[in-house]
Amino acid sequence: MDWEGAAKALFNAGACIQNSGVESGDAATAMVEKCRKLSEEHQLFGPLSHCEAFYGVESFNKGVFVSAREHFRRALTFLPSSDKSYRRLHVMSFLSLTYFALGKYSLGIEVPQSHRCQIDW
């Protein structure tokens, strides 16, 4: 069985539901939660990073910045240090914004400096 493919499909379905604005966020979160459980069971770190970033954005949009910070930190830990993708840049940007929202400006500035990477376009 292609567990990573299944996890990606679940995540993408949840992201599409979230981005459509048609259904409630609960349906999107339920799909991402299924992805997370499958990813944990099979140690799929890429999809786990996406799930944590999803939860971080959800928390950020609700103004729950401490929770958002923890999700973004976990999202970064699931990415290998060799990852130089847009995904890393996206998570780092949101983590910086979260620190700014928490009033921790020096940490917000520090995030991109401490997680330097060249993004492969």
C-alpha positions as CSV (number, residue, x, y, z in Angstrom):
1,M,0.0,0.0,0.0
2,D,1.2,3.5,-0.8
3,W,0.7,5.0,2.6
4,E,2.4,8.3,1.7
5,G,0.2,8.7,-1.4
6,A,-2.9,8.0,0.8
7,A,-1.7,10.6,3.4
8,K,-1.1,13.2,0.7
9,A,-4.6,12.5,-0.8
10,L,-6.2,13.0,2.6
11,F,-4.3,16.2,3.3
12,N,-5.0,17.6,-0.2
13,A,-8.7,16.9,0.2
14,G,-8.7,18.7,3.6
15,A,-6.8,21.7,2.1
16,C,-9.2,21.9,-0.8
17,I,-12.2,21.9,1.5
18,Q,-10.6,24.6,3.6
19,N,-9.7,26.7,0.6
20,S,-13.2,26.3,-1.0
21,G,-15.0,28.1,1.8
22,V,-18.0,26.0,0.9
23,E,-18.0,23.6,3.8
24,S,-17.2,24.2,7.4
25,G,-13.6,24.1,8.7
26,D,-14.6,21.0,10.7
27,A,-14.7,18.9,7.5
28,A,-11.3,20.1,6.5
29,T,-9.8,19.5,9.9
30,A,-11.3,16.0,10.0
31,M,-9.5,15.1,6.7
32,V,-6.2,16.5,7.9
33,E,-6.6,14.7,11.2
34,K,-7.0,11.4,9.3
35,C,-3.8,12.3,7.4
36,R,-2.0,13.0,10.7
37,K,-3.0,9.7,12.2
38,L,-2.0,7.7,9.1
39,S,1.3,9.7,8.9
40,E,2.1,9.0,12.6
41,E,1.3,5.3,12.2
42,H,3.7,5.0,9.2
43,Q,6.3,7.6,10.2
44,L,5.6,9.9,7.2
45,F,7.4,13.0,8.2
46,G,6.6,15.1,5.1
47,P,2.8,14.8,5.5
48,L,3.2,15.3,9.3
49,S,4.9,18.6,8.6
50,H,2.0,19.7,6.3
51,C,-0.5,18.7,9.0
52,E,1.3,20.7,11.7
53,A,1.5,23.7,9.3
54,F,-2.2,23.3,8.6
55,Y,-3.0,23.3,12.3
56,G,-0.7,26.3,12.8
57,V,-2.5,28.3,10.2
58,E,-5.9,27.4,11.7
59,S,-4.7,28.5,15.1
60,F,-3.1,31.7,13.8
61,N,-6.3,32.7,11.9
62,K,-8.3,32.1,15.2
63,G,-5.8,34.3,17.1
64,V,-4.6,31.4,19.2
65,F,-0.9,32.4,18.7
66,V,0.7,30.2,21.4
67,S,-0.9,27.1,19.8
68,A,0.1,28.3,16.3
69,R,3.7,28.8,17.5
70,E,3.9,25.2,18.7
71,H,2.4,23.8,15.5
72,F,4.8,25.7,13.3
73,R,7.8,24.6,15.5
74,R,6.7,21.0,15.1
75,A,6.2,21.4,11.4
76,L,9.8,22.5,11.1
77,T,11.1,19.6,13.2
78,F,9.5,17.1,10.8
79,L,11.4,18.6,7.8
80,P,14.8,17.2,7.2
81,S,17.6,19.8,7.4
82,S,18.3,19.1,3.7
83,D,14.7,20.3,2.8
84,K,15.1,23.5,0.8
85,S,11.5,23.8,-0.4
86,Y,8.9,26.5,-0.5
87,R,7.2,24.5,2.4
88,R,10.1,25.4,4.8
89,L,9.9,29.1,3.7
90,H,6.1,29.1,4.3
91,V,6.4,27.6,7.8
92,M,9.2,29.9,8.7
93,S,7.2,32.9,7.5
94,F,4.2,32.0,9.6
95,L,6.4,31.3,12.6
96,S,7.9,34.7,12.3
97,L,4.4,36.3,12.0
98,T,3.3,34.4,15.0
99,Y,6.1,35.7,17.1
100,F,5.3,39.2,16.0
101,A,1.7,38.6,17.0
102,L,2.9,37.5,20.4
103,G,4.9,40.7,20.7
104,K,8.2,38.7,20.6
105,Y,9.8,40.8,17.9
106,S,13.4,39.7,18.3
107,L,12.3,36.1,18.0
108,G,10.3,36.9,14.9
109,I,13.4,38.4,13.3
110,E,15.6,35.5,14.5
111,V,13.5,32.7,12.8
112,P,14.6,33.3,9.2
113,Q,18.2,33.8,10.4
114,S,18.3,30.6,12.4
115,H,16.7,28.4,9.8
116,R,18.6,29.7,6.8
117,C,18.1,27.9,3.6
118,Q,18.3,28.4,-0.1
119,I,14.9,27.8,-1.6
120,D,14.9,25.6,-4.7
121,W,12.5,27.3,-7.2
